[in-house]
Amino acid sequence: MTTLLQLNHVSKHYGNDTKALSDVNFSVKEGEFVSIIGPSGAGKSTLLRCINRMVDANSGEIIFDNVDIAGLGKKDLKKARTKIGMIFQHYNLVNRLSVIENVLHGRLGFKSTLAGALGLYTEEEKRQALQILGVLGLQEQIYKRSDQLSGGQKQRVGIARALIQNPKMLLCDEPIASLDPNASKIIMDHLKNISASMGITVLVNLHQVEVALKYSDRIIGVNKGSLIFDGPPNEITAEIIEAIYGSEAGDLMFDLGGQYAG
């Protein structure tokens, strides 16, 4: 498998004393499903946001699809971002717009400012939006306003908006943090299916270790901005969980069978 993403010595600090990321190095292959775990404030969100330059790293290389994202100007960055779909914890939908209108917003990166402002979409783009919504089980909600949807439905709209970009990679920032267990399972099943059936690389930040163990090809553990672990789920031990989560590790009630509760 080809390497799609490579981070070399990536660091990010806020002000003089707050280190969000410290000398982070890892690579991700095409089609891989990678979960990033760690306690709150570990740097998980900053890491994802540095990859698509929502936040600028202070140093290091972020090579995506053979291009160093960190060095791109505005026009080239816009082009690179069309290949990277972003899914947010709080959905980032426009509430007053319909489901299909929100999904079509995923095409804005491909349009001129005027075409985007006027909402000019091709028939092919509309057809693709309907097809993706069907795959995600939202065919009944197409013309509903987004503020009429449940949290799980909103997140599926967010996934559809990312998929209509035809991305090579999805960055998912705590996509199930606001959802109940049933809705969370639906979202994670869809993300796993997307990765497996479409060959799209998925990087997902998760607070739930048991979910990461179940769905991931690989897990990256982060604490205080540093990589603590990078490997397959079956290599996670109680000691590694303690190294990643510190004092919070006990709350996870980890046992060597790989089962978590709480």
Secondary structure, DSSP 4 states (H G I P E B T S, - for coil): --EEEEEEEEEEEETTTEEEEEEEEEEEETT-EEEEE--TTSSHHHHHHHHTTSS--SEEEEEETTEEGGG--HHHHHHHHTTEEEE-TT----TTSBHHHHHHGGGGGGS-HHHHHHT---HHHHHHHHHHHHHTT-GGGTTSBGGGS-HHHHHHHHHHHHHTT--SEEEEESTTTTS-HHHHHHHHHHHHHHHHHH--EEEEEES-HHHHHHH-SEEEEEETTEEEEEE-GGG--HHHHHHHHGGGGGGG---TTS----
